[in-house]
Amino acid sequence: MNHKWIADKAPCSADHSSWEIVDSYHTLTGDWNLYCDNEWKAGMLDSLFFLGFAFGASGFGSLADRIGRRRAWACSGVLLSFSVMACAASPDYFTYCFFRVLTGVGIGGFGVVTYVLAQEIIGGTWGGITGIGQAGLFSFANILLAPTAWAVPGWRAFTVVTGITPLVFLAFYKMIPESPRWLLSKGETAKANEVMVRIAEGNGVDIPAGIHLTDAASSTPDNEEPTWGRHF
């Protein structure tokens, strides 16, 4: 009598003729036989992801300093979504590995640039709260993975669902202003003031006449907020 097993619980020490894998499409492990002698290949996928994450966090951090937080954020989000979708369409393990690294690059950049952009717009007063909030949102999203995987059992379809998520965030691209701190560092004083006025209006704050940011604010230490006034 043959026994049926899911791929990641296959009894590798048993006679393979006594069991079979069912519904292999549910998991990447079952679809590409990444169990028993090939189990190390499944474990390598996490290593490849975090390798890409390291490059993405550092690379997009530098890119954000050159082209701006907002554009770097959009680029990392597009890369993340594209690479995840490509993972879902991968025809074999090695193609999947390549796009798995790119997924790590995308999410590493997306997370870092999102945090920096938010902190430079919000300022130090709310910095700790928003930082905890971002971590909390990440944790909540991980909790949602389980019911989502139950609702979308196929690993390819489930991967597509997760790949759509960055695009949802990017839908707010037009609403998100550039970091005024970055604009000041590039000498874009007028644009920095426009952003601050827009933020003030959104918060229902009236800015007194003559109060504005000046170029000297670009020399503000990183641990301080840009200053408003007539003479700085």
C-alpha angles and dihedrals in degrees: 000000000000120000123215121224139176111246100250091052098047113143097236094182092057129086105279091218089067097063142034137197115248128197091009090171089072092076137028087228092060096039094056099028095247095166138094107008091009096046091108089065091062091050092050091062092072091049091051091049094054091044088058090043091059092051092044096051093050098036098048090043089061092041090054089057090055106039101020136269095266098052093042088051091053093046093051091047093051091047091049094050093044094049093048091050089048089052089055091052096043111131095204145013099265093050088050090052091056094051090042088063090048089050089056090049091051098047092043091055094040093053097046097044092044090055095046094046092050093047094050093050098041098040134214098301093069097025097103094045094050091045091055089044092056091050090048092051090051091051092047091051090053090052089054091056093078098056090039091054089049091051093044104037101175112087093220094051091044090052090052090053091053090047091058092060097079090051089057089057092045089057085077093056094110091051096052116085126214117262109273089210091057091046090053091049088057094047093252092137096154092052091046090054091048090055092049091049090050091050091047092051090050089053093047093246123144113217113217115242114270095022111124146134118266134195093265089067088072088073092059109127114257092247093058132070121246110267129236121217148104100264110038 
